[in-house]
C-alpha cells in the first residue's frame, strides 16, 4: 500500500467522529486526550505504553496479551473468560485499603471466583487463604485437620 507521508501536530482540536483506515500511526504520542468510546480493530499495539489511563468498561477480544504487565491497577469486578494463563504470575494482590476510593470498612466485597478452570500445577505461596473454598470445602479448616 503506497502511503502519503503526512505528519500532523494537533493541539486543542476536536476530531470526534474521525475515521482512520489503512493508516500507519506508529509512534503516536497522545497526552491529555479523551479517547472514550473509540474503537480499535485489527491493530498492532505491541510495545504500546498506557500510563495513568481510565480503561473502565473496556472490552478486549481475540487479543494476544502475552508478556503484558499490569501494575497498580484496580481490576475490581473484572471478568476474564477463556484465557491461557500458563506461566502467569499474580503477585501482591490485595483488597482495597483504607483511603482507596472503593474501600469498604465492613470488608463487604464480591467474592473472587474461579469457575470451570483447569488449575493443575498451580501453586499458592505465602497467601492469606482466609475463607478460601474449593468446591465448597473451606481450605483453612482442611489444613488445620491435616
PLY file of the C-alpha trace (Angstrom):
ply
format ascii 1.0
element vertex 146
property float x
property float y
property float z
element edge 145
property int vertex1
property int vertex2
end_header
0.00 0.00 0.00
1.52 3.34 -1.05
1.02 5.81 1.74
1.28 9.56 1.64
3.52 10.77 4.47
1.76 13.47 6.47
2.99 14.33 9.97
0.31 16.14 11.95
0.53 18.18 15.12
-2.93 18.75 16.55
-3.41 20.81 19.68
-6.70 21.99 21.16
-8.68 20.34 18.31
-11.92 18.35 18.42
-11.56 15.44 15.99
-14.53 13.50 17.40
-16.08 11.14 14.85
-12.91 10.99 12.71
-12.06 7.70 10.98
-8.64 6.27 10.23
-8.45 3.37 7.78
-5.29 1.69 6.42
-3.14 4.25 8.24
0.38 3.81 9.61
0.18 5.51 13.01
3.37 4.15 14.59
4.94 6.21 17.36
1.96 8.47 18.06
2.07 10.50 21.27
-1.29 11.16 22.94
-1.21 13.42 26.01
-4.32 14.53 27.92
-6.62 13.06 25.24
-10.21 11.81 25.58
-10.46 8.53 23.63
-13.70 7.33 25.30
-15.99 5.25 23.07
-13.19 4.89 20.47
-12.92 1.60 18.58
-9.67 -0.06 17.54
-9.92 -3.06 15.22
-7.19 -5.21 13.68
-4.40 -3.11 15.23
-0.78 -3.89 16.08
-0.32 -2.37 19.54
2.83 -4.30 20.51
5.20 -2.29 22.68
2.48 0.25 23.45
2.59 2.01 26.84
-0.58 3.06 28.64
0.04 5.20 31.72
-2.46 6.89 34.05
-5.35 5.52 31.99
-9.04 5.11 32.82
-9.87 1.89 30.98
-13.08 1.04 32.84
-15.60 -0.96 30.82
-13.02 -1.72 28.09
-13.86 -4.84 26.08
-10.79 -6.74 24.78
-11.48 -9.70 22.48
-9.26 -12.03 20.48
-6.13 -10.36 21.85
-2.55 -11.53 22.30
-1.59 -10.16 25.72
1.46 -12.41 26.24
4.21 -10.76 28.31
1.83 -7.90 29.19
2.45 -6.23 32.54
-0.37 -4.73 34.61
0.75 -2.85 37.72
-1.04 -0.74 40.33
-4.42 -1.43 38.69
-7.95 -1.60 40.03
-9.38 -4.70 38.38
-12.47 -4.98 40.62
-15.44 -6.76 39.03
-13.26 -7.66 36.02
-14.20 -10.80 34.08
-11.50 -12.92 32.46
-13.02 -15.62 30.25
-11.44 -18.38 28.15
-7.78 -17.35 28.52
-4.45 -19.16 28.57
-2.56 -18.41 31.81
0.41 -20.80 31.74
3.45 -19.09 33.23
1.29 -16.22 34.54
2.12 -14.80 37.96
-0.22 -12.95 40.29
1.91 -11.04 42.83
0.92 -8.74 45.71
-2.84 -8.98 45.04
-4.71 -7.05 47.73
-8.17 -5.89 48.72
-8.75 -2.11 48.78
-7.02 -0.36 51.66
-8.37 2.48 53.80
-8.08 5.63 51.68
-8.78 3.79 48.40
-11.91 5.02 46.60
-13.53 1.56 46.64
-12.57 0.69 50.24
-15.39 -0.81 52.33
-14.70 -0.66 56.11
-17.00 -3.69 56.58
-14.97 -5.73 54.08
-18.14 -6.47 52.13
-16.61 -7.30 48.74
-17.91 -9.52 45.96
-16.01 -12.86 46.13
-13.26 -13.73 43.69
-14.38 -16.83 41.76
-12.59 -19.31 39.51
-15.28 -21.37 37.76
-14.74 -24.35 35.42
-10.95 -23.81 35.32
-8.02 -26.15 34.87
-5.77 -25.22 37.80
-3.46 -28.21 37.54
0.15 -27.43 38.51
-0.98 -24.23 40.25
0.90 -23.06 43.35
-0.33 -20.76 46.12
2.54 -19.48 48.27
2.58 -17.13 51.29
-1.05 -16.06 50.75
-3.87 -15.25 53.16
-6.36 -18.05 52.43
-9.00 -16.95 54.95
-12.36 -18.01 53.50
-10.80 -19.83 50.52
-13.05 -22.65 49.38
-12.52 -25.26 46.70
-15.71 -26.98 45.61
-17.38 -25.77 48.81
-14.63 -27.08 51.13
-13.03 -24.47 53.39
-9.30 -24.99 52.78
-8.23 -23.34 56.05
-10.19 -25.96 58.02
-8.94 -28.76 55.79
-5.32 -27.76 56.52
-5.96 -27.49 60.26
-7.37 -31.04 60.32
-4.45 -32.42 58.35
0 1
1 2
2 3
3 4
4 5
5 6
6 7
7 8
8 9
9 10
10 11
11 12
12 13
13 14
14 15
15 16
16 17
17 18
18 19
19 20
20 21
21 22
22 23
23 24
24 25
25 26
26 27
27 28
28 29
29 30
30 31
31 32
32 33
33 34
34 35
35 36
36 37
37 38
38 39
39 40
40 41
41 42
42 43
43 44
44 45
45 46
46 47
47 48
48 49
49 50
50 51
51 52
52 53
53 54
54 55
55 56
56 57
57 58
58 59
59 60
60 61
61 62
62 63
63 64
64 65
65 66
66 67
67 68
68 69
69 70
70 71
71 72
72 73
73 74
74 75
75 76
76 77
77 78
78 79
79 80
80 81
81 82
82 83
83 84
84 85
85 86
86 87
87 88
88 89
89 90
90 91
91 92
92 93
93 94
94 95
95 96
96 97
97 98
98 99
99 100
100 101
101 102
102 103
103 104
104 105
105 106
106 107
107 108
108 109
109 110
110 111
111 112
112 113
113 114
114 115
115 116
116 117
117 118
118 119
119 120
120 121
121 122
122 123
123 124
124 125
125 126
126 127
127 128
128 129
129 130
130 131
131 132
132 133
133 134
134 135
135 136
136 137
137 138
138 139
139 140
140 141
141 142
142 143
143 144
144 145
